[in-house]
Amino acid sequence: MVDRELQREQQYVATLYARLDALKLEAEQQLAAIRLLDVGGNHQGRSERDTFARIYEDRIVQLREVDERLAFGRLELDRVDEDGSPFRYIGRIGLRDEDLQPILLDWRVPQASAFYQATAANPLGARARRHLVSKGRAIIRVEDEIFDASLLEGDTAELQGEGALLAALSSERTGRMSDIVATIQAEQDRIIRSELRGVLVVQGGPGTGKTAVALHRAAYLLYSNRERLRNSGVLIVGPSRSFLQYIEAVLPSLGETGVVLASVGQLYPGVDVSAEDAPAVARIKGRLSMAALIGRAVRSRQRVPSEPQQLEVNGDRLTLDPQLVQTAMNRAREGGKPYNEARVTFVKAALGALSREWLAQLKSNGNSMDESDLPMLREDLRSSDDVRVALNTAWLPLTPQKLVQDLYARPQWLAELTPNWSPADRALLRRARDEPFTISDVPLLDEAAELLGAYDLVDAAEKREQKQQRKRDIENAEAAIKNMDVKGQVNAKDLADNFTEFADRGTTAERASADRSWTYGHVVVDEAQELSPMQWRLLLRRGPLRSFTIVGDIAQAASAAASVSWRDALEPLLNGSPEGDRWRLEELTVNYRTPSQIATVAESMAIAHGLPVTPSRAVRESEWPIAVLTDAVDAVRRERALEAGGTVAVIVLPADLDELAGRLGAEFGSALGLGPAGLTSEIALLTPQDAKGLEFDAVIVVDPGGIVAASERGAGALYVAMTRATQRLYLVATGELPRGITLSS
């Protein structure tokens, strides 16, 4: 019976792969035909050709990415479906046969929700749910869950298996996160499919699937709100580079490639940082008052001279009066433009006033000149070194980087701007100009950029011409879509993006990540409990619609600038919102990852240190008790001696990283990997911050007492480290274990 069912499913899945291959071949042929088109020297024709080529390239990539486990489930209905079959197959994408009849449902469509939501008590029109377990393109096992008791009669009872979820939980980790689309549970599915509205907070303890829910929700929203999110995109923010590397394959495997993945250190174009400040420094930089400080710093760079200045222009002596400068500044400020853009108005106003004074001076000296000579005089003033120095001294063009660097490197200026600060707080920000930026600096750079505006400005006439050209391009795009018979595959606005010879030909994700002013249709924030008020302020500029999915666990907060509650954390995000403090909270209560014996001890330690732990229920045990050893190298030896396979993480404080890397490297050589690059190595050496959001078969936590003592949020960091293990946990300690950790003998 089992063999017959396996054969039946294999035959059906083979037809799905045949259709997938046919669609790939069709897209490849269309791509080849487009590339062979002779469009001559017509710039617009080449742009149209390249745009359609990219459509087919993206389609080919999507079809290739979903090849693994294309179909993973089947629903048996209590009625005959539209095609006359009682079966409904669920997969990563939707497929139709040549007659356009559905043969595979995308997991995100409403008709597929019963696959995740149905229970024996509420079957939702289903008699049974079948999980298809595959390797490559071969079906190797089926797992049945029966809702209709009549199906249990006879031999069909043999079809019930050990359960796809527990099988997936027990499998070895690879150093990369896999999607859970085949094993989404009802609690998770409800959150994934919740509507795109406002701010959704998903709170859950370690191992409850917060990250998986966030990523699958992003895929679901992109599918169900395609028109809204097509051009604006979705931003997913993670806690570290290692985390982003860990999750990067999940969304492509679900058929979605148009998402921007970034850590907070990558949210300012041109800056990619991973270095952390000392906790005391990070706390200051994360305070909301830093926004006001940046504002004062920008305003202070506009200075009216205290006395008249003598200027030499073409041999003439001119006087630049402070009142002239003040009047020009007032005119520039009236427009409400950012600093650098307003400076253009200031310079024009100052040059205009100064040229009129010069004209009056020349006429009084007997020169035969009139108003028609003013443009020439303005150009002479503009090219004068004395004038440039005087006007730049009054209002210097600035970049965000220079402003922030000067703020740190000029203690007297900082003191002028912060009269109510303590000398100790000011000293914490002291830094040389050439020192690299840190993660905590990124929101400050973005704040400065918002106030300063663009450094290089486009002439207003050129902007008007660009607007008119955009209108013409959209009209041409509509005609091209009609002529090439691809209506429904691309919209006119997307196509118009490529019509100019110098247009950016990147994807939405590529354009978004390179543009600081880009606003996303939806923002997903993982490990959100770590963010400072200034980082939330930065994210609000990336998502001004306040459409957010926020996942995290307040108890796992380890950064110095983190909040102690979601209400406090979200205040910078929701302050000023028309909806006030309205946000929805969903809680995940089942721990799928962490064995119960590890979860119990970790929660006990967290509670003993006053962390607000979200209670959860671990669904499984591991056969290995928590081990306490005195040497990290010995712990790695013991783990490798088990020959259990899978991934091993050694988690250590940053201060001890280099020393331990040397010892482990001397014994284990190339098997050791450091930081994000080491996630696929046999042994990954990480800091507690690097380990956030990740999971490993075995985890070795070095000096747990030291981790707790390293900062006021140290207990949260240890809670994170202990709960990364899916099978085995080792604690390496030479002294007493932190309070709350009690192990049975």
C-alpha positions in Angstrom: 0.0 0.0 0.0 2.8 2.4 0.9 4.8 1.6 -2.2 1.7 2.1 -4.4 1.0 5.5 -2.8 4.6 6.5 -3.2 4.5 5.5 -6.9 1.3 7.5 -7.4 2.7 10.6 -5.9 5.9 10.2 -7.8 4.0 10.1 -11.1 2.0 13.2 -10.3 5.1 15.1 -9.2 6.9 14.1 -12.3 4.1 15.8 -14.4 4.7 18.9 -12.3 8.4 18.9 -13.0 7.7 18.3 -16.7 5.6 21.4 -16.8 8.2 23.3 -14.8 10.9 22.3 -17.4 8.6 23.3 -20.2 8.0 26.7 -18.8 11.8 27.2 -18.2 12.5 26.2 -21.8 9.8 28.6 -23.1 11.3 31.4 -21.1 14.8 30.6 -22.3 13.6 30.6 -25.9 11.8 33.9 -25.4 15.0 35.3 -23.9 17.1 34.1 -26.8 14.7 35.6 -29.3 14.7 38.9 -27.6 18.5 39.0 -27.5 18.6 38.4 -31.3 16.3 41.3 -32.1 18.0 43.9 -34.4 17.0 47.3 -33.0 19.7 49.2 -34.9 21.0 52.4 -33.3 17.7 53.3 -31.7 18.3 53.9 -28.0 14.7 53.4 -27.0 14.5 50.2 -29.0 17.6 48.8 -27.2 16.0 49.8 -23.8 12.8 48.0 -24.7 14.7 44.9 -25.7 16.9 44.9 -22.6 13.8 45.4 -20.4 12.0 42.4 -21.8 15.2 40.4 -21.6 15.3 41.1 -17.9 11.7 40.0 -17.5 12.5 36.6 -19.0 15.8 36.4 -17.0 14.0 37.0 -13.7 11.4 34.3 -14.7 14.1 31.8 -15.4 15.8 32.5 -12.1 12.5 32.1 -10.3 11.7 28.8 -11.9 15.2 27.4 -11.1 15.1 28.5 -7.5 11.8 26.6 -6.8 13.1 23.3 -8.3 13.9 21.7 -4.9 10.8 20.4 -3.2 8.5 22.0 -5.8 5.5 20.2 -4.4 5.4 19.4 -0.7 1.7 18.7 0.2 -1.6 17.4 -0.8 -5.1 18.0 0.5 -7.8 15.4 0.1 -11.1 17.3 0.0 -14.6 16.2 1.0 -15.8 17.3 -2.4 -14.6 17.1 -6.0 -12.5 20.1 -7.0 -13.0 22.2 -10.1 -11.0 19.8 -12.2 -13.0 16.8 -11.1 -10.3 15.6 -8.6 -10.7 15.4 -4.8 -7.0 16.3 -4.5 -5.4 19.7 -4.2 -1.6 19.8 -4.5 0.4 22.6 -2.7 3.8 23.9 -3.7 6.2 26.7 -3.8 4.7 28.4 -6.8 1.5 27.9 -8.8 1.5 25.9 -12.0 -1.1 25.5 -14.7 -1.1 22.9 -17.5 -1.2 23.8 -21.2 -5.0 24.2 -21.0 -4.5 26.7 -18.1 -6.0 24.3 -15.6 -4.4 24.6 -12.1 -2.2 21.6 -11.3 -0.2 23.0 -8.4 -1.4 25.7 -6.0 0.9 28.4 -4.7 1.1 27.9 -0.9 0.0 31.6 -0.5 -3.3 31.4 -2.2 -6.4 31.3 0.0 -7.4 27.8 -1.3 -4.1 26.5 0.2 -4.7 27.8 3.7 -6.5 24.6 4.8 -3.2 22.8 4.4 -1.9 24.7 7.4 -5.0 25.5 9.3 -7.1 22.2 9.1 -7.5 20.1 12.3 -9.6 17.1 13.1 -11.9 19.4 15.1 -12.1 21.9 12.2 -11.1 20.2 9.0 -12.0 23.2 6.7 -13.4 20.9 4.0 -10.4 18.5 4.0 -10.5 14.8 4.8 -6.7 14.4 5.0 -3.5 16.3 4.7 -0.4 14.6 3.2 3.1 15.8 3.4 5.4 14.8 0.5 8.9 14.3 1.6 11.4 14.5 -1.3 15.0 14.4 -2.2 15.8 16.2 -5.4 12.9 15.3 -7.6 12.2 12.0 -6.0 9.4 11.4 -3.4 10.9 9.3 -0.7 8.2 9.3 1.9 4.6 10.5 2.6 3.2 11.6 5.9 -0.5 11.5 6.4 -2.7 13.3 8.9 -6.3 12.0 8.8 -9.3 14.2 9.6 -12.1 11.9 8.4 -12.2 8.7 10.5 -13.6 6.7 7.7 -10.2 6.9 5.9 -8.6 4.9 8.7 -10.5 1.8 7.7 -8.4 -1.0 6.1 -4.9 -0.6 4.9 -4.9 3.2 4.7 -4.0 3.3 8.4 -0.5 2.3 7.4 0.0 5.7 5.7 0.3 7.7 8.9 4.0 8.5 9.5 6.2 10.0 12.2 5.2 13.6 11.3 6.9 15.9 8.8 7.4 18.6 11.4 9.3 16.5 13.9 11.4 15.0 11.1 12.3 18.5 10.0 13.2 19.6 13.5 15.4 16.6 14.0 17.4 16.9 10.8 20.9 18.2 10.7 21.6 21.9 10.3 23.6 23.1 7.3 24.7 26.6 8.3 21.9 28.1 6.1 18.3 28.6 7.0 15.7 26.5 5.1 12.2 27.6 4.4 9.5 25.9 6.6 6.8 26.2 3.9 6.0 22.5 4.1 5.7 22.5 7.9 4.1 25.8 8.8 1.9 25.3 11.8 -1.6 26.8 12.3 -0.4 29.4 14.9 2.3 30.6 12.5 0.1 30.5 9.4 -2.5 32.8 11.0 0.2 35.4 11.6 1.8 35.0 8.1 -1.5 35.6 6.4 -2.7 38.5 8.6 -3.6 41.6 6.6 -1.1 44.3 5.4 -2.1 47.0 7.9 -0.1 49.1 10.3 2.4 47.6 12.8 2.3 43.9 13.6 4.6 42.8 16.5 5.3 39.1 16.7 6.7 38.2 20.2 8.0 34.8 20.9 10.7 33.1 22.9 13.7 31.2 21.4 12.9 28.5 18.9 9.3 29.6 18.3 9.9 30.3 14.6 9.8 34.1 14.7 12.3 34.5 11.8 10.6 31.9 9.7 7.3 33.5 10.2 8.7 36.9 9.3 10.3 35.7 6.1 7.3 33.7 5.0 5.1 36.7 5.8 7.3 38.8 3.5 6.8 36.2 0.7 3.0 36.1 1.4 2.6 39.9 1.3 4.6 40.2 -1.9 2.3 37.6 -3.5 -1.0 38.9 -2.2 -0.2 42.6 -2.5 1.8 42.5 -5.7 0.6 45.8 -7.2 1.2 47.8 -4.0 4.6 46.4 -3.3 5.9 45.8 -6.9 7.6 49.2 -7.2 8.3 50.1 -3.6 9.6 46.7 -2.5 10.1 45.1 0.9 13.0 45.7 3.3 14.1 43.0 5.7 16.4 44.2 8.5 18.4 41.7 10.5 20.8 42.0 13.5 24.0 41.1 11.7 25.8 40.1 8.5 25.9 36.5 9.7 22.2 36.5 10.2 21.6 37.8 6.7 23.9 35.2 5.2 22.0 32.6 7.2 18.6 33.5 5.8 19.5 34.7 2.3 18.3 31.6 0.4 14.9 31.4 2.0 12.9 34.0 -0.1 14.4 32.9 -3.5 13.4 29.3 -2.6 9.8 30.7 -2.2 9.9 32.4 -5.6 10.7 35.9 -4.3 13.8 37.7 -5.3 12.8 41.4 -5.1 13.5 41.9 -1.4 16.3 44.0 0.1 18.1 42.3 3.0 20.2 44.6 5.2 21.6 44.9 8.7 21.3 48.3 10.5 25.0 48.9 9.6 24.0 48.7 5.9 21.1 51.1 5.8 23.0 54.1 4.7 24.2 53.8 1.0 27.9 53.7 0.7 28.5 52.7 4.3 28.7 49.0 5.4 29.8 48.6 9.0 29.6 45.8 11.5 31.7 47.3 14.4 29.9 47.9 17.6 30.6 50.8 20.0 31.3 50.2 23.7 27.9 49.9 25.5 28.2 53.3 27.2 28.9 54.9 23.8 26.1 53.0 22.0 23.7 54.1 24.7 24.4 57.8 24.1 24.3 57.5 20.3 21.0 55.6 20.5 19.2 58.3 22.5 16.4 60.2 20.8 18.0 63.4 21.9 20.8 62.8 19.3 18.4 63.9 16.6 18.1 67.3 18.2 21.9 67.4 18.6 22.3 66.7 14.9 19.8 69.5 14.1 21.7 72.0 16.3 25.0 71.0 14.6 23.5 71.6 11.2 22.1 75.0 12.1 25.4 76.1 13.8 27.2 75.8 10.4 25.3 78.9 9.2 27.3 81.8 10.7 26.8 85.5 10.1 30.2 87.3 10.3 30.6 89.5 13.4 32.0 92.5 11.4 32.2 93.7 7.8 34.7 91.8 5.6 36.8 93.4 2.9 36.9 91.5 -0.4 39.0 92.0 -3.5 37.4 91.3 -6.9 39.1 92.2 -10.2 41.2 94.8 -8.4 38.1 96.4 -6.7 37.6 96.5 -2.9 34.2 95.5 -1.8 32.6 95.3 1.7 30.6 92.3 2.7 28.3 93.6 5.4 26.9 91.1 8.0 23.4 92.4 7.4 23.7 91.4 3.7 24.6 87.9 4.8 21.8 87.7 7.4 19.2 88.9 4.8 20.4 86.2 2.3 20.2 83.6 5.0 16.7 84.6 6.0 15.5 84.3 2.4 17.1 80.9 2.0 15.5 79.6 5.2 12.0 80.8 4.2 11.8 78.0 1.6 12.1 75.2 4.2 14.6 73.3 2.1 17.4 71.1 3.5 20.6 72.7 4.4 22.6 72.1 1.1 19.6 73.0 -1.1 18.9 76.1 0.9 22.5 77.1 0.5 22.0 77.4 -3.2 19.3 80.0 -2.6 21.6 81.7 0.0 24.5 82.0 -2.5 22.2 83.3 -5.3 20.7 85.9 -2.9 24.1 87.0 -1.5 25.7 87.3 -5.0 22.7 89.2 -6.3 22.8 91.7 -3.4 26.6 92.0 -3.6 26.6 92.5 -7.4 24.1 95.3 -7.0 26.3 97.0 -4.4 29.3 96.6 -6.7 27.4 98.1 -9.6 26.4 101.1 -7.5 30.1 101.5 -6.4 31.3 101.3 -10.0 28.7 103.9 -11.2 29.7 106.2 -8.3 33.3 106.0 -9.5 32.3 107.2 -13.0 31.9 103.9 -14.8 29.2 103.8 -17.5 27.4 100.6 -16.4 23.7 99.7 -15.9 21.4 96.8 -14.8 22.3 94.8 -17.9 25.8 94.4 -16.5 24.6 92.6 -13.4 24.9 89.0 -14.8 28.6 89.7 -15.7 29.3 91.1 -12.3 27.6 88.1 -10.6 29.9 85.7 -12.6 33.0 87.7 -11.6 31.9 87.5 -7.9 31.1 83.8 -8.2 34.7 83.1 -9.5 36.4 85.3 -6.9 38.4 83.4 -4.3 37.6 86.1 -1.6 33.9 85.8 -2.3 33.9 82.0 -2.3 35.8 81.9 1.0 33.5 84.5 2.6 30.3 82.7 1.5 31.5 79.2 2.4 32.6 80.5 5.8 29.0 81.7 6.3 27.3 78.6 4.9 29.6 75.7 4.0 28.3 72.8 1.9 28.4 69.7 4.0 28.3 65.9 3.7 26.7 63.8 6.5 30.1 62.1 7.0 32.0 65.3 7.6 29.3 66.7 9.9 29.4 63.6 12.2 33.2 63.3 12.0 33.5 66.9 13.1 31.1 66.5 15.9 33.3 63.7 17.4 36.6 65.3 16.6 35.9 68.9 17.8 35.3 68.8 21.6 34.8 72.6 21.9 32.1 72.6 19.2 30.4 69.6 20.9 30.5 71.4 24.2 28.8 74.4 22.7 26.1 72.2 21.3 25.5 70.2 24.5 25.6 72.7 27.4 23.5 70.4 29.6 25.6 67.3 29.0 28.1 66.0 31.5 31.8 66.2 30.6 31.9 62.4 30.9 29.2 61.9 28.3 31.0 64.3 25.9 34.2 62.4 26.4 32.6 59.2 25.4 31.9 60.6 21.9 35.5 61.9 21.4 37.0 60.3 18.4 39.6 61.1 15.7 38.2 62.1 12.2 39.8 59.1 10.6 38.3 56.4 12.9 35.8 54.2 11.1 32.1 54.5 11.6 30.2 52.0 13.8 26.6 50.6 13.6 25.4 53.3 16.1 26.7 56.0 13.7 24.5 54.9 10.8 21.3 56.5 12.2 23.2 59.7 12.9 24.5 59.8 9.3 21.0 59.3 8.0 19.6 62.0 10.3 22.3 64.4 9.1 21.6 63.4 5.4 17.9 64.2 6.0 18.7 67.7 7.3 21.5 68.4 4.8 19.9 67.2 1.6 21.7 66.5 -1.6 25.2 67.8 -2.0 25.2 67.8 -5.8 22.0 69.5 -7.0 20.2 69.1 -10.4 19.2 72.3 -12.0 15.4 73.0 -11.8 15.1 73.3 -15.5 16.7 69.9 -15.9 14.3 68.4 -13.3 11.3 69.8 -15.3 12.7 68.2 -18.5 13.1 64.9 -16.7 9.5 65.0 -15.6 8.3 65.6 -19.1 10.6 62.9 -20.5 9.1 60.5 -17.9 5.6 61.2 -19.2 6.7 60.5 -22.8 8.5 57.3 -21.7 5.3 55.9 -20.1 3.3 56.7 -23.2 5.9 54.9 -25.3 6.0 52.0 -22.9 2.2 51.4 -23.2 2.6 51.3 -27.0 5.5 48.8 -26.7 3.6 46.5 -24.4 0.7 46.5 -26.9 3.0 45.9 -29.9 5.0 43.0 -28.3 1.9 41.3 -26.9 3.2 41.0 -23.3 0.3 42.7 -21.5 0.1 41.5 -17.9 3.8 40.6 -17.7 5.1 44.1 -17.1 3.4 47.4 -16.4 4.2 50.6 -18.3 5.9 52.4 -15.4 8.3 49.5 -14.9 9.1 49.5 -18.6 9.6 53.3 -18.7 12.3 53.0 -16.0 14.6 51.6 -18.8 13.8 53.9 -21.7 16.5 56.5 -21.3 20.0 55.6 -22.3 21.3 56.4 -18.9 18.5 54.9 -16.8 19.3 52.7 -13.9 18.7 49.2 -15.1 18.9 47.5 -11.7 16.0 45.7 -10.1 13.7 47.3 -7.6 15.8 45.8 -4.8 19.1 47.1 -6.3 17.7 50.6 -6.8 16.2 50.7 -3.4 19.4 49.7 -1.5 21.4 52.4 -3.4 18.9 55.2 -2.7 18.9 56.7 0.8 15.5 58.4 0.1 13.8 55.2 -1.0 10.6 54.4 0.9 9.5 50.8 1.1 6.0 49.5 1.0 6.6 47.2 3.9 9.5 46.7 6.4 10.2 43.5 8.3 12.5 43.9 11.3 14.0 40.8 13.0 15.5 40.8 16.5 13.8 44.1 16.8 14.2 44.2 20.6 17.8 45.3 20.0 17.1 48.6 18.2 17.8 52.0 19.8 15.4 54.9 19.5 17.6 56.5 16.8 17.6 53.2 14.8 13.8 53.1 14.9 13.8 56.7 13.7 15.9 55.6 10.7 13.6 52.8 9.9 10.6 55.1 10.0 12.2 57.1 7.2 12.5 53.9 5.2 8.9 53.0 5.9 6.9 56.2 6.4 3.6 54.4 5.7 4.3 52.7 9.1 3.6 49.3 7.5 5.9 47.0 9.6 6.2 43.4 10.7 8.3 43.4 13.8 9.6 40.2 15.4 11.6 39.6 18.5 11.8 38.8 22.1 12.3 41.5 24.7 13.9 38.9 27.0 16.7 38.4 24.5 17.6 42.1 24.3 21.4 42.4 24.8 22.3 45.8 23.4 22.9 48.8 25.7 20.4 51.0 23.8 17.5 48.4 23.7 14.2 49.0 25.4 12.5 47.1 28.2 9.1 46.8 26.6 7.5 46.9 23.1 5.6 50.0 24.0 8.8 51.8 24.9 10.6 50.4 21.8 7.9 51.4 19.4 7.5 55.0 20.7 9.8 56.6 18.1 8.0 54.6 15.4 4.5 55.5 16.4 5.0 59.0 17.8 3.0 61.4 15.7 1.2 58.6 13.9 -2.5 59.3 13.0 -3.3 56.0 14.7 -1.6 57.0 17.9 -0.2 54.0 19.7 -2.2 51.4 17.8 -0.3 48.2 17.1 -1.1 44.5 17.1 0.7 42.0 19.2 0.8 38.3 18.2 2.6 35.7 20.4 4.2 32.5 19.4 4.0 30.0 22.2 5.5 26.7 20.9 9.3 26.2 20.9 10.0 24.0 17.9 13.8 24.3 17.9 15.2 24.0 21.5 15.1 20.7 23.3 13.1 20.9 26.5 16.0 20.3 28.8 17.9 23.2 27.3 14.9 25.5 27.1 14.0 24.8 30.8 17.5 25.7 32.1 17.8 28.8 29.8 14.5 30.1 30.9 15.4 29.5 34.5 18.6 31.5 34.1 16.7 34.3 32.4 14.0 34.5 35.0 16.6 34.5 37.8 18.1 37.7 36.2 14.8 39.4 35.9 14.3 39.0 32.1 10.7 39.2 30.9 10.6 35.7 29.4 7.6 34.8 27.2 6.5 31.3 28.3 6.7 28.7 25.6 6.2 24.9 25.3 9.1 22.9 23.9 7.7 20.1 21.6 10.6 17.6 21.9 13.5 16.4 24.0 17.1 15.6 23.1 18.9 12.5 24.2 21.9 14.6 25.4 22.0 16.4 28.8 23.7 19.8 29.1 27.4 19.2 29.6 29.7 21.4 31.7 33.4 21.4 30.8 36.4 23.6 31.7 38.0 24.0 28.3 36.5 25.0 24.9 39.0 23.0 22.8 38.1 19.9 24.8 34.4 20.6 24.3 34.9 20.7 20.5 36.9 17.5 20.7 34.1 15.8 22.6 31.5 17.0 20.1 33.4 15.9 17.1 34.1 12.5 18.7 30.3 11.8 18.7 30.4 11.8 14.9 26.8 13.1 15.0 27.3 15.5 12.1 25.6 18.8 11.7 26.9 22.2 12.6 28.8 23.3 15.7 29.0 26.9 17.1 31.5 28.1 19.6 30.1 31.3 21.2 32.6 33.6 23.0 32.9 37.2 24.1 34.6 39.5 21.5 37.5 40.1 23.9 38.4 36.4 23.9 37.7 35.8 20.2 41.3 36.1 18.9 42.9 33.9 21.6 40.4 31.1 21.2 40.5 31.4 17.4 44.3 30.7 17.7 43.8 27.7 19.9 41.0 26.2 17.8 42.8 26.9 14.6 45.9 25.2 15.8 44.0 21.9 16.4 41.2 21.9 13.9 42.7 23.9 11.0 40.4 24.6 8.0 37.4 23.1 9.8 37.2 26.4 11.8 35.3 29.4 10.3 35.2 32.8 11.9 32.1 35.1 11.9 29.6 35.2 9.1 32.0 33.6 6.6 32.3 30.6 8.9 28.6 29.6 9.1 29.0 26.7 6.6 32.2 25.5 8.2 32.3 22.4 10.5 33.0 24.7 13.5 31.7 28.3 13.5 33.3 30.7 16.0 30.9 33.6 16.8 30.2 36.3 19.3 26.8 36.4 21.1 25.8 39.2 18.8 26.8 37.3 15.7 24.8 34.3 16.9 21.5 36.1 17.2 18.7 34.5 15.1 20.9 31.5 14.1 20.6 27.8 15.0 23.1 24.9 15.2 23.1 21.2 16.1 25.6 21.8 18.9 26.5 25.0 20.8 29.5 25.5 23.0 29.1 28.6 25.2 32.4 29.8 26.6 32.5 31.6 30.0 28.8 32.1 30.6 29.5 34.1 33.7 31.7 36.4 31.8 29.0 37.0 29.2 26.5 38.0 32.0 29.0 40.3 33.6 30.2 41.9 30.3 27.3 44.4 30.2 24.0 45.3 32.0 22.2 43.3 29.3 24.6 40.3 29.6 22.0 37.9 30.8 20.0 38.5 27.6 23.1 37.7 25.6 23.6 34.5 27.5 20.0 33.6 27.0 20.5 34.0 23.3 23.6 31.9 23.2 22.2 29.0 25.2 19.1 28.7 23.0 20.9 28.4 19.6 21.2 24.6 20.1 18.8 22.2 18.4 20.5 19.1 19.9 23.4 19.6 22.3 24.6 22.3 24.6 28.0 22.6 26.3 28.9 25.2 29.0 32.6 26.0 29.4 33.2 27.5 32.8 36.1 27.4 35.3 34.1 29.0 38.1 30.5 29.0 39.2 27.7 29.0 36.7 25.4 32.1 36.6 22.5 32.0 39.0 19.5 30.2 37.7 21.5 27.5 35.9 20.9 24.3 37.9 21.8 21.0 36.3 20.9 17.5 37.4 23.8 15.2 38.2 
